[in-house]
Amino acid sequence: MDDSLRLQYLDAMGIDVWVSRMPSEIPQLPAATDTPISNAIPQIPPWDLLQLDVANCTKCTLCETRTRTVFGTGNKNADWLLIGEAPGQHEDEQGKPFVGNAGQLLTEMLRAMGLSRETVFITNIIKCRPPRNRDPHVDEVQSCNAYLQQQLAIIQPKIILAVGRIAAQTLLNTDMPLAGLRGKVHNLNNTPLVVVYHPAYLLRSLSEKRKAWQDLQLAMQTIKKSED
Ligand code: URA
């Protein structure tokens, strides 16, 4: 009995018959190649990946009280890297560093050096606001340190400005007072580092503005020397 007649009989008896499809109808998998699957997935640039990591960070308890993380803003290929202490209330709300009154003064300080916020990169030691703007705790600084190190590795600045005492002491791993740290060029993993007054402090002590200008001049001379 030929196949079609057999199928008609079975059909008449109410018996479902499953007919195998021809091999040509089966979707074909592409031929195996040596290309790893990861290559087929669009690669996320390290800087973007870092931003994602920071935005989703839960490494310390500051993630429970923050509104937004503050990764930093500016040019990721900048010669100048400014590192402050931690976001305050306005920074926490806007997700950007130095946006309050102190931030405006920082913008003016940059302008006095012929720089703008777009040409430098500005960030903080820690990326989340400590409650009531208290000083960052050691464990918070340690948790956040890997992010700062990755920022440094990608930006590779020609000079680092440590903005204020806490940033300076943390970066230089010292508890020396600010007076002993400013006025000289430090070295952070082969990158010159100059300590400058925090603009929030300068807003309270305008008499120190002259010294602040000396710090900025030292920074400008230092970067100029590195370019000669
Ligand atoms: N103070 C800082 O140290 N960083 C900011 O982003 C704002 C104020």
py3Dmol code that shows the C-alpha trace and the ligand (Angstrom):
import py3Dmol

protein = """\
ATOM      1  CA  MET A   1       0.000   0.000   0.000  1.00  0.00           C
ATOM      2  CA  ASP A   2       1.384   3.329  -0.925  1.00  0.00           C
ATOM      3  CA  ASP A   3       1.839   6.029   1.700  1.00  0.00           C
ATOM      4  CA  SER A   4      -0.927   8.376   0.533  1.00  0.00           C
ATOM      5  CA  LEU A   5      -3.537   5.601   0.506  1.00  0.00           C
ATOM      6  CA  ARG A   6      -2.390   4.457   3.973  1.00  0.00           C
ATOM      7  CA  LEU A   7      -2.782   8.042   5.266  1.00  0.00           C
ATOM      8  CA  GLN A   8      -6.299   8.292   3.792  1.00  0.00           C
ATOM      9  CA  TYR A   9      -7.277   5.042   5.603  1.00  0.00           C
ATOM     10  CA  LEU A  10      -5.876   6.196   8.881  1.00  0.00           C
ATOM     11  CA  ASP A  11      -7.563   9.580   8.440  1.00  0.00           C
ATOM     12  CA  ALA A  12     -10.919   7.857   7.812  1.00  0.00           C
ATOM     13  CA  MET A  13     -10.430   5.872  11.033  1.00  0.00           C
ATOM     14  CA  GLY A  14      -9.905   9.198  12.940  1.00  0.00           C
ATOM     15  CA  ILE A  15      -6.286   8.520  13.644  1.00  0.00           C
ATOM     16  CA  ASP A  16      -3.998  11.571  13.617  1.00  0.00           C
ATOM     17  CA  VAL A  17      -0.795  10.944  11.874  1.00  0.00           C
ATOM     18  CA  TRP A  18       2.322  13.026  12.502  1.00  0.00           C
ATOM     19  CA  VAL A  19       4.294  13.441   9.386  1.00  0.00           C
ATOM     20  CA  SER A  20       7.929  14.317   9.844  1.00  0.00           C
ATOM     21  CA  ARG A  21       8.974  17.478   7.998  1.00  0.00           C
ATOM     22  CA  MET A  22      11.545  17.334   5.302  1.00  0.00           C
ATOM     23  CA  PRO A  23      15.023  18.302   6.528  1.00  0.00           C
ATOM     24  CA  SER A  24      14.908  21.317   4.201  1.00  0.00           C
ATOM     25  CA  GLU A  25      11.979  22.721   6.211  1.00  0.00           C
ATOM     26  CA  ILE A  26      13.863  22.603   9.519  1.00  0.00           C
ATOM     27  CA  PRO A  27      15.428  25.967  10.293  1.00  0.00           C
ATOM     28  CA  GLN A  28      19.138  25.715   9.848  1.00  0.00           C
ATOM     29  CA  LEU A  29      21.518  26.910  12.569  1.00  0.00           C
ATOM     30  CA  PRO A  30      24.380  28.989  11.240  1.00  0.00           C
ATOM     31  CA  ALA A  31      27.552  27.056  10.719  1.00  0.00           C
ATOM     32  CA  ALA A  32      29.777  27.064  13.780  1.00  0.00           C
ATOM     33  CA  THR A  33      32.557  29.647  13.651  1.00  0.00           C
ATOM     34  CA  ASP A  34      35.462  30.521  15.928  1.00  0.00           C
ATOM     35  CA  THR A  35      33.907  33.905  16.851  1.00  0.00           C
ATOM     36  CA  PRO A  36      33.041  34.020  20.589  1.00  0.00           C
ATOM     37  CA  ILE A  37      29.416  34.853  21.338  1.00  0.00           C
ATOM     38  CA  SER A  38      30.548  37.858  23.449  1.00  0.00           C
ATOM     39  CA  ASN A  39      31.838  39.464  20.239  1.00  0.00           C
ATOM     40  CA  ALA A  40      28.360  39.381  18.802  1.00  0.00           C
ATOM     41  CA  ILE A  41      27.013  41.392  21.767  1.00  0.00           C
ATOM     42  CA  PRO A  42      27.609  45.139  21.322  1.00  0.00           C
ATOM     43  CA  GLN A  43      30.480  46.128  23.613  1.00  0.00           C
ATOM     44  CA  ILE A  44      29.661  48.758  26.230  1.00  0.00           C
ATOM     45  CA  PRO A  45      32.518  51.301  26.555  1.00  0.00           C
ATOM     46  CA  PRO A  46      34.266  51.065  29.978  1.00  0.00           C
ATOM     47  CA  TRP A  47      33.282  54.647  30.855  1.00  0.00           C
ATOM     48  CA  ASP A  48      29.577  53.944  30.245  1.00  0.00           C
ATOM     49  CA  LEU A  49      29.829  50.678  32.162  1.00  0.00           C
ATOM     50  CA  LEU A  50      31.406  52.539  35.087  1.00  0.00           C
ATOM     51  CA  GLN A  51      28.594  55.091  35.047  1.00  0.00           C
ATOM     52  CA  LEU A  52      26.062  52.261  35.139  1.00  0.00           C
ATOM     53  CA  ASP A  53      27.901  50.608  38.036  1.00  0.00           C
ATOM     54  CA  VAL A  54      27.897  53.833  40.045  1.00  0.00           C
ATOM     55  CA  ALA A  55      24.225  54.556  39.274  1.00  0.00           C
ATOM     56  CA  ASN A  56      23.243  51.107  40.566  1.00  0.00           C
ATOM     57  CA  CYS A  57      25.722  50.913  43.444  1.00  0.00           C
ATOM     58  CA  THR A  58      24.574  49.407  46.745  1.00  0.00           C
ATOM     59  CA  LYS A  59      28.037  48.831  48.250  1.00  0.00           C
ATOM     60  CA  CYS A  60      27.398  50.998  51.314  1.00  0.00           C
ATOM     61  CA  THR A  61      24.403  52.275  53.258  1.00  0.00           C
ATOM     62  CA  LEU A  62      24.489  55.702  51.574  1.00  0.00           C
ATOM     63  CA  CYS A  63      22.497  54.087  48.751  1.00  0.00           C
ATOM     64  CA  GLU A  64      19.516  53.956  51.136  1.00  0.00           C
ATOM     65  CA  THR A  65      19.403  57.718  51.683  1.00  0.00           C
ATOM     66  CA  ARG A  66      20.632  59.153  48.383  1.00  0.00           C
ATOM     67  CA  THR A  67      18.316  60.681  45.801  1.00  0.00           C
ATOM     68  CA  ARG A  68      20.831  60.317  42.966  1.00  0.00           C
ATOM     69  CA  THR A  69      24.391  59.181  42.617  1.00  0.00           C
ATOM     70  CA  VAL A  70      26.827  61.877  41.501  1.00  0.00           C
ATOM     71  CA  PHE A  71      29.281  60.308  39.046  1.00  0.00           C
ATOM     72  CA  GLY A  72      30.897  63.563  37.947  1.00  0.00           C
ATOM     73  CA  THR A  73      30.637  65.869  34.960  1.00  0.00           C
ATOM     74  CA  GLY A  74      32.862  67.312  32.265  1.00  0.00           C
ATOM     75  CA  ASN A  75      35.328  65.961  29.760  1.00  0.00           C
ATOM     76  CA  LYS A  76      36.406  62.345  30.274  1.00  0.00           C
ATOM     77  CA  ASN A  77      39.626  63.136  28.373  1.00  0.00           C
ATOM     78  CA  ALA A  78      40.374  66.189  30.486  1.00  0.00           C
ATOM     79  CA  ASP A  79      43.871  67.322  31.496  1.00  0.00           C
ATOM     80  CA  TRP A  80      42.434  68.650  34.758  1.00  0.00           C
ATOM     81  CA  LEU A  81      40.669  66.397  37.275  1.00  0.00           C
ATOM     82  CA  LEU A  82      39.039  68.134  40.243  1.00  0.00           C
ATOM     83  CA  ILE A  83      38.116  65.927  43.182  1.00  0.00           C
ATOM     84  CA  GLY A  84      35.897  67.243  45.962  1.00  0.00           C
ATOM     85  CA  GLU A  85      34.598  65.560  49.071  1.00  0.00           C
ATOM     86  CA  ALA A  86      31.021  64.373  48.594  1.00  0.00           C
ATOM     87  CA  PRO A  87      27.728  65.536  47.095  1.00  0.00           C
ATOM     88  CA  GLY A  88      25.663  67.943  49.179  1.00  0.00           C
ATOM     89  CA  GLN A  89      21.916  68.474  49.061  1.00  0.00           C
ATOM     90  CA  HIS A  90      21.775  70.220  45.658  1.00  0.00           C
ATOM     91  CA  GLU A  91      24.193  67.748  44.102  1.00  0.00           C
ATOM     92  CA  ASP A  92      22.147  64.827  45.465  1.00  0.00           C
ATOM     93  CA  GLU A  93      18.984  66.326  43.954  1.00  0.00           C
ATOM     94  CA  GLN A  94      20.511  67.096  40.558  1.00  0.00           C
ATOM     95  CA  GLY A  95      23.010  64.244  40.214  1.00  0.00           C
ATOM     96  CA  LYS A  96      25.812  66.720  39.378  1.00  0.00           C
ATOM     97  CA  PRO A  97      28.846  67.802  41.421  1.00  0.00           C
ATOM     98  CA  PHE A  98      29.334  71.312  42.787  1.00  0.00           C
ATOM     99  CA  VAL A  99      26.052  72.894  41.726  1.00  0.00           C
ATOM    100  CA  GLY A 100      25.273  74.956  44.849  1.00  0.00           C
ATOM    101  CA  ASN A 101      26.826  78.298  45.853  1.00  0.00           C
ATOM    102  CA  ALA A 102      30.203  76.620  46.353  1.00  0.00           C
ATOM    103  CA  GLY A 103      29.866  75.203  42.872  1.00  0.00           C
ATOM    104  CA  GLN A 104      29.359  78.673  41.392  1.00  0.00           C
ATOM    105  CA  LEU A 105      32.522  79.857  43.089  1.00  0.00           C
ATOM    106  CA  LEU A 106      34.352  76.793  41.760  1.00  0.00           C
ATOM    107  CA  THR A 107      33.179  77.713  38.248  1.00  0.00           C
ATOM    108  CA  GLU A 108      34.589  81.220  38.819  1.00  0.00           C
ATOM    109  CA  MET A 109      37.890  79.770  40.045  1.00  0.00           C
ATOM    110  CA  LEU A 110      38.102  77.708  36.854  1.00  0.00           C
ATOM    111  CA  ARG A 111      37.271  80.740  34.746  1.00  0.00           C
ATOM    112  CA  ALA A 112      40.092  82.666  36.444  1.00  0.00           C
ATOM    113  CA  MET A 113      42.451  79.943  35.200  1.00  0.00           C
ATOM    114  CA  GLY A 114      41.048  80.144  31.671  1.00  0.00           C
ATOM    115  CA  LEU A 115      39.157  76.859  32.106  1.00  0.00           C
ATOM    116  CA  SER A 116      35.502  75.876  31.986  1.00  0.00           C
ATOM    117  CA  ARG A 117      33.479  73.100  33.584  1.00  0.00           C
ATOM    118  CA  GLU A 118      33.179  71.464  30.161  1.00  0.00           C
ATOM    119  CA  THR A 119      36.933  71.183  29.604  1.00  0.00           C
ATOM    120  CA  VAL A 120      37.826  69.718  33.032  1.00  0.00           C
ATOM    121  CA  PHE A 121      36.323  66.722  34.844  1.00  0.00           C
ATOM    122  CA  ILE A 122      34.798  67.283  38.282  1.00  0.00           C
ATOM    123  CA  THR A 123      33.951  64.493  40.681  1.00  0.00           C
ATOM    124  CA  ASN A 124      34.057  63.630  44.385  1.00  0.00           C
ATOM    125  CA  ILE A 125      35.746  61.097  46.638  1.00  0.00           C
ATOM    126  CA  ILE A 126      32.345  59.514  47.259  1.00  0.00           C
ATOM    127  CA  LYS A 127      29.436  59.462  44.841  1.00  0.00           C
ATOM    128  CA  CYS A 128      26.489  59.602  47.285  1.00  0.00           C
ATOM    129  CA  ARG A 129      25.475  62.299  49.751  1.00  0.00           C
ATOM    130  CA  PRO A 130      26.148  61.509  53.405  1.00  0.00           C
ATOM    131  CA  PRO A 131      23.074  62.320  55.529  1.00  0.00           C
ATOM    132  CA  ARG A 132      23.066  65.907  56.833  1.00  0.00           C
ATOM    133  CA  ASN A 133      26.356  66.456  54.923  1.00  0.00           C
ATOM    134  CA  ARG A 134      28.411  64.723  57.620  1.00  0.00           C
ATOM    135  CA  ASP A 135      31.997  63.762  56.767  1.00  0.00           C
ATOM    136  CA  PRO A 136      32.221  60.503  54.802  1.00  0.00           C
ATOM    137  CA  HIS A 137      32.937  57.404  56.933  1.00  0.00           C
ATOM    138  CA  VAL A 138      36.027  55.311  56.259  1.00  0.00           C
ATOM    139  CA  ASP A 139      34.000  52.339  54.970  1.00  0.00           C
ATOM    140  CA  GLU A 140      32.110  54.623  52.567  1.00  0.00           C
ATOM    141  CA  VAL A 141      35.353  56.021  51.182  1.00  0.00           C
ATOM    142  CA  GLN A 142      36.734  52.492  50.814  1.00  0.00           C
ATOM    143  CA  SER A 143      33.591  51.247  49.048  1.00  0.00           C
ATOM    144  CA  CYS A 144      33.710  54.124  46.579  1.00  0.00           C
ATOM    145  CA  ASN A 145      37.469  54.094  46.027  1.00  0.00           C
ATOM    146  CA  ALA A 146      37.352  51.589  43.143  1.00  0.00           C
ATOM    147  CA  TYR A 147      35.096  53.954  41.172  1.00  0.00           C
ATOM    148  CA  LEU A 148      37.480  56.883  41.636  1.00  0.00           C
ATOM    149  CA  GLN A 149      40.456  54.718  40.680  1.00  0.00           C
ATOM    150  CA  GLN A 150      38.689  53.631  37.481  1.00  0.00           C
ATOM    151  CA  GLN A 151      37.839  57.242  36.672  1.00  0.00           C
ATOM    152  CA  LEU A 152      41.507  58.147  37.160  1.00  0.00           C
ATOM    153  CA  ALA A 153      42.652  55.256  34.970  1.00  0.00           C
ATOM    154  CA  ILE A 154      40.331  56.252  32.119  1.00  0.00           C
ATOM    155  CA  ILE A 155      40.794  60.033  32.311  1.00  0.00           C
ATOM    156  CA  GLN A 156      44.575  59.944  32.891  1.00  0.00           C
ATOM    157  CA  PRO A 157      44.653  63.632  33.837  1.00  0.00           C
ATOM    158  CA  LYS A 158      47.786  65.762  33.660  1.00  0.00           C
ATOM    159  CA  ILE A 159      46.979  67.289  37.046  1.00  0.00           C
ATOM    160  CA  ILE A 160      44.661  66.582  39.959  1.00  0.00           C
ATOM    161  CA  LEU A 161      43.195  69.332  42.141  1.00  0.00           C
ATOM    162  CA  ALA A 162      42.181  68.045  45.558  1.00  0.00           C
ATOM    163  CA  VAL A 163      39.375  70.407  46.515  1.00  0.00           C
ATOM    164  CA  GLY A 164      39.333  70.914  50.275  1.00  0.00           C
ATOM    165  CA  ARG A 165      40.750  69.166  53.327  1.00  0.00           C
ATOM    166  CA  ILE A 166      38.786  65.916  53.238  1.00  0.00           C
ATOM    167  CA  ALA A 167      39.593  65.254  49.573  1.00  0.00           C
ATOM    168  CA  ALA A 168      43.263  66.118  50.128  1.00  0.00           C
ATOM    169  CA  GLN A 169      43.633  63.989  53.263  1.00  0.00           C
ATOM    170  CA  THR A 170      41.839  61.047  51.671  1.00  0.00           C
ATOM    171  CA  LEU A 171      43.777  61.134  48.406  1.00  0.00           C
ATOM    172  CA  LEU A 172      47.128  61.613  50.111  1.00  0.00           C
ATOM    173  CA  ASN A 173      46.285  59.196  52.929  1.00  0.00           C
ATOM    174  CA  THR A 174      47.291  61.623  55.670  1.00  0.00           C
ATOM    175  CA  ASP A 175      45.681  63.480  58.542  1.00  0.00           C
ATOM    176  CA  MET A 176      47.897  66.540  58.108  1.00  0.00           C
ATOM    177  CA  PRO A 177      45.917  69.804  58.290  1.00  0.00           C
ATOM    178  CA  LEU A 178      45.147  71.639  55.051  1.00  0.00           C
ATOM    179  CA  ALA A 179      47.677  74.358  55.872  1.00  0.00           C
ATOM    180  CA  GLY A 180      50.449  71.766  55.701  1.00  0.00           C
ATOM    181  CA  LEU A 181      49.187  70.241  52.454  1.00  0.00           C
ATOM    182  CA  ARG A 182      48.583  73.298  50.286  1.00  0.00           C
ATOM    183  CA  GLY A 183      51.366  75.278  48.622  1.00  0.00           C
ATOM    184  CA  LYS A 184      53.273  72.234  47.307  1.00  0.00           C
ATOM    185  CA  VAL A 185      53.010  69.746  44.474  1.00  0.00           C
ATOM    186  CA  HIS A 186      52.216  66.206  45.660  1.00  0.00           C
ATOM    187  CA  ASN A 187      52.425  63.036  43.614  1.00  0.00           C
ATOM    188  CA  LEU A 188      49.516  60.628  43.256  1.00  0.00           C
ATOM    189  CA  ASN A 189      50.611  57.558  41.276  1.00  0.00           C
ATOM    190  CA  ASN A 190      52.854  59.719  39.085  1.00  0.00           C
ATOM    191  CA  THR A 191      50.247  62.430  38.552  1.00  0.00           C
ATOM    192  CA  PRO A 192      50.932  65.844  40.139  1.00  0.00           C
ATOM    193  CA  LEU A 193      48.353  66.788  42.746  1.00  0.00           C
ATOM    194  CA  VAL A 194      47.777  70.289  44.096  1.00  0.00           C
ATOM    195  CA  VAL A 195      45.589  70.969  47.133  1.00  0.00           C
ATOM    196  CA  VAL A 196      43.212  73.935  46.910  1.00  0.00           C
ATOM    197  CA  TYR A 197      40.820  75.486  49.385  1.00  0.00           C
ATOM    198  CA  HIS A 198      37.246  74.224  49.246  1.00  0.00           C
ATOM    199  CA  PRO A 199      35.043  76.948  47.716  1.00  0.00           C
ATOM    200  CA  ALA A 200      32.521  76.483  50.546  1.00  0.00           C
ATOM    201  CA  TYR A 201      35.293  77.463  52.964  1.00  0.00           C
ATOM    202  CA  LEU A 202      36.258  80.447  50.795  1.00  0.00           C
ATOM    203  CA  LEU A 203      32.642  81.654  50.857  1.00  0.00           C
ATOM    204  CA  ARG A 204      32.924  81.808  54.646  1.00  0.00           C
ATOM    205  CA  SER A 205      36.469  83.228  54.771  1.00  0.00           C
ATOM    206  CA  LEU A 206      36.873  85.709  51.957  1.00  0.00           C
ATOM    207  CA  SER A 207      40.176  86.847  53.492  1.00  0.00           C
ATOM    208  CA  GLU A 208      41.705  83.563  52.272  1.00  0.00           C
ATOM    209  CA  LYS A 209      40.920  84.319  48.633  1.00  0.00           C
ATOM    210  CA  ARG A 210      44.436  85.580  47.975  1.00  0.00           C
ATOM    211  CA  LYS A 211      45.887  82.261  49.189  1.00  0.00           C
ATOM    212  CA  ALA A 212      43.345  80.426  47.064  1.00  0.00           C
ATOM    213  CA  TRP A 213      44.602  82.287  44.005  1.00  0.00           C
ATOM    214  CA  GLN A 214      48.182  81.256  44.929  1.00  0.00           C
ATOM    215  CA  ASP A 215      47.036  77.590  44.934  1.00  0.00           C
ATOM    216  CA  LEU A 216      45.502  77.981  41.488  1.00  0.00           C
ATOM    217  CA  GLN A 217      48.638  79.657  40.167  1.00  0.00           C
ATOM    218  CA  LEU A 218      50.733  76.762  41.503  1.00  0.00           C
ATOM    219  CA  ALA A 219      48.438  74.354  39.666  1.00  0.00           C
ATOM    220  CA  MET A 220      48.738  76.330  36.417  1.00  0.00           C
ATOM    221  CA  GLN A 221      52.551  76.466  36.685  1.00  0.00           C
ATOM    222  CA  THR A 222      52.641  72.720  37.376  1.00  0.00           C
ATOM    223  CA  ILE A 223      50.622  71.725  34.323  1.00  0.00           C
ATOM    224  CA  LYS A 224      52.587  74.160  32.154  1.00  0.00           C
ATOM    225  CA  LYS A 225      55.850  72.565  33.316  1.00  0.00           C
ATOM    226  CA  SER A 226      54.528  69.078  32.515  1.00  0.00           C
ATOM    227  CA  GLU A 227      53.725  70.242  28.970  1.00  0.00           C
ATOM    228  CA  ASP A 228      57.134  71.892  28.300  1.00  0.00           C
TER     229      ASP A 228
END
"""
ligand_1 = """\
8
URA
N 31.156 69.944 48.010
C 31.890 68.924 47.498
O 32.942 68.570 48.009
N 31.427 68.339 46.415
C 30.309 68.696 45.808
O 29.953 68.108 44.792
C 29.582 69.775 46.355
C 30.022 70.375 47.453
"""
view = py3Dmol.view(width=600, height=400)
view.addModel(protein, "pdb")
view.setStyle({"model": 0}, {"cartoon": {"style": "trace"}})
view.addModel(ligand_1, "xyz")
view.setStyle({"model": 1}, {"stick": {}})
view.zoomTo()
view.show()
